Amino acid sequence: MIRYALTCEHDHEFDGWFSSSSAFDEQSAAHEISCPQCLSTSVRKGLMAPSVTGTKKSKARVVPDATKMVEMMTALRTHVESNFDNVGDAFAETARRIHYEEEAPRGIYGQVTADEARELIEEGVDVSPLPVMTPKQVN
């Protein structure tokens, strides 16, 4: 696993973990990486110092941490998909109705465009992107 410091077009900084450098390149080109703050898919690698390890002991610590993170992201996505209602592309509309108490509160998930997500955030609607787990990330 490789950790990159990432920056979106709005200069929000965040980290991303990838199975390889080419995995980042492929996911970035396909706009599969989004900023957790604004959901922009215009993401680039930021400046970061290389990770230098001096002993086998320090190398062994990195892999379990990355594996644990992937396991936790997979568990989160599985929990949401098992316990929340999938409202598909009606997510923005449904989230607003729940936020403005026009509909009973409940956990939902679905799809929105980056613009719709920004509008929801600006309105004060609590939204958060789910981690996208591809077979490459799980294996």
C-alpha positions as CSV (number, residue, x, y, z in Angstrom):
1,M,0.0,0.0,0.0
2,I,1.1,3.5,-0.8
3,R,-0.1,6.6,1.1
4,Y,-0.2,9.9,-0.9
5,A,-0.9,13.3,0.4
6,L,-3.6,14.6,-1.9
7,T,-5.0,18.0,-2.7
8,C,-8.2,18.9,-4.5
9,E,-8.8,21.8,-6.8
10,H,-10.0,23.9,-3.8
11,D,-6.7,23.2,-1.9
12,H,-8.3,20.8,0.6
13,E,-5.6,18.4,1.8
14,F,-6.3,14.7,2.7
15,D,-4.5,11.4,2.5
16,G,-5.3,8.5,0.2
17,W,-4.1,4.9,0.2
18,F,-3.5,2.9,-3.0
19,S,-2.3,-0.5,-3.8
20,S,0.3,1.0,-6.2
21,S,1.3,4.2,-8.0
22,S,-0.5,3.1,-11.1
23,A,-3.7,2.4,-9.0
24,F,-3.7,6.1,-8.1
25,D,-3.2,7.1,-11.7
26,E,-6.0,4.9,-12.9
27,Q,-8.5,6.0,-10.2
28,S,-7.6,9.7,-10.7
29,A,-8.1,9.5,-14.5
30,A,-11.5,7.8,-13.9
31,H,-12.5,10.5,-11.4
32,E,-12.9,7.8,-8.7
33,I,-11.1,9.8,-6.0
34,S,-13.0,12.5,-4.3
35,C,-12.2,15.1,-1.7
36,P,-13.8,14.2,1.6
37,Q,-14.6,17.9,2.3
38,C,-16.1,19.1,-1.0
39,L,-16.3,15.9,-3.0
40,S,-14.3,17.4,-5.9
41,T,-12.9,14.7,-8.1
42,S,-10.2,17.0,-9.4
43,V,-7.4,15.6,-7.2
44,R,-3.6,15.8,-7.4
45,K,-0.7,14.4,-5.4
46,G,0.5,17.0,-2.9
47,L,4.0,17.5,-1.6
48,M,5.2,14.9,0.8
49,A,8.5,13.5,2.2
50,P,9.4,10.0,1.2
51,S,8.8,7.3,3.8
52,V,12.2,6.0,4.7
53,T,12.5,2.9,6.8
54,G,15.6,1.9,8.5
55,T,14.8,-1.6,9.9
56,K,12.6,-4.5,9.1
57,K,10.7,-3.8,12.3
58,S,9.5,-0.4,11.0
59,K,8.4,-1.9,7.6
60,A,6.3,-4.5,9.3
61,R,4.3,-1.8,11.1
62,V,3.2,-0.1,7.8
63,V,1.4,-3.0,6.1
64,P,-0.9,-4.0,9.0
65,D,-1.9,-0.4,9.5
66,A,-2.9,-0.1,5.8
67,T,-4.7,-3.5,5.9
68,K,-6.6,-2.5,9.0
69,M,-7.7,0.8,7.3
70,V,-9.0,-1.1,4.3
71,E,-10.8,-3.5,6.6
72,M,-12.4,-0.6,8.5
73,M,-13.5,1.1,5.3
74,T,-15.0,-2.1,4.0
75,A,-16.8,-2.6,7.4
76,L,-18.2,0.9,7.2
77,R,-19.5,0.5,3.7
78,T,-21.0,-2.9,4.6
79,H,-22.7,-1.5,7.7
80,V,-24.3,1.4,5.7
81,E,-25.4,-0.9,2.9
82,S,-27.0,-3.4,5.4
83,N,-28.7,-0.9,7.7
84,F,-29.5,2.2,5.6
85,D,-32.0,2.8,2.8
86,N,-30.5,3.1,-0.7
87,V,-32.4,6.0,-2.3
88,G,-30.2,5.9,-5.5
89,D,-30.1,9.1,-7.4
90,A,-32.9,10.6,-5.3
91,F,-30.3,11.1,-2.5
92,A,-30.2,14.9,-2.6
93,E,-33.9,15.3,-2.6
94,T,-34.5,12.7,0.1
95,A,-31.7,14.1,2.3
96,R,-33.2,17.6,2.1
97,R,-36.7,16.3,3.0
98,I,-35.3,14.6,6.1
99,H,-33.2,17.6,7.0
100,Y,-36.2,20.0,6.8
101,E,-38.3,17.4,8.7
102,E,-40.7,16.8,5.8
103,E,-39.9,13.1,6.1
104,A,-39.2,10.9,9.1
105,P,-35.4,10.7,9.9
106,R,-33.6,7.6,8.8
107,G,-30.2,6.6,7.5
108,I,-30.0,6.8,3.7
109,Y,-27.3,6.4,1.1
110,G,-27.3,7.0,-2.7
111,Q,-25.6,9.0,-5.4
112,V,-25.1,12.7,-5.9
113,T,-23.1,14.8,-8.2
114,A,-20.3,16.9,-6.8
115,D,-22.4,20.0,-7.3
116,E,-25.4,18.5,-5.4
117,A,-23.1,17.4,-2.5
118,R,-21.7,21.0,-2.3
119,E,-25.2,22.4,-2.2
120,L,-26.3,20.0,0.6
121,I,-23.2,20.9,2.6
122,E,-23.9,24.6,2.1
123,E,-27.5,24.1,3.3
124,G,-26.2,22.4,6.5
125,V,-27.4,18.9,5.5
126,D,-25.1,16.3,7.1
127,V,-23.6,14.2,4.3
128,S,-20.4,12.2,3.9
129,P,-19.0,10.2,1.0
130,L,-18.8,6.4,1.5
131,P,-15.4,4.8,0.7
132,V,-15.4,3.2,-2.7
133,M,-14.1,-0.3,-2.3
134,T,-12.9,-1.9,-5.5
135,P,-11.5,-5.5,-5.7
136,K,-8.0,-4.0,-6.2
137,Q,-8.3,-2.3,-2.8
138,V,-9.7,-5.3,-0.9
139,N,-7.1,-7.8,-2.1
